[in-house]
Amino acid sequence: MNLVESMCESWVNILNKLSQIRFEKCIFKKSILPSYLIYNEDCELNFKKCIFEGEWKHIKSKSILYSNCTFDIYKHYNIAEIKEVIENLLFYNCTFKKIVCEGIYFKEQ
């Protein structure tokens, strides 16, 4: 494990202990988190007026609200045969340059 992976793992371990996280006016660069890290699926995430530069991949969480956010590329893949129904994800007044989704259905909110 290199230094960046070690730092990311420590950061995720701290976030995994929280039940709710709010990010406001943050800028997220292309995701560098290793794919083996597990996110806290019991946590509620709220992103308000955030900018996501580069590629941003779906995060598994109890619920996610993106409000007034800007995305370069949003990706969500489900490679299982059974399509995944997304019920806990809401984009409110967000802008996207590109959206790439496969194998999922978004439930109307």
Secondary structure, 3 states (H helix, E strand, C coil): CCHHHHHHHHHHHHHCCCCEEEEECCEECCCCCCCCCCCCCCCEEEEECCEEEEEEECCCCCEEEEECCEEEEEEEECCCCCCEEECCEEEECCEEEEEEEECEEECCC
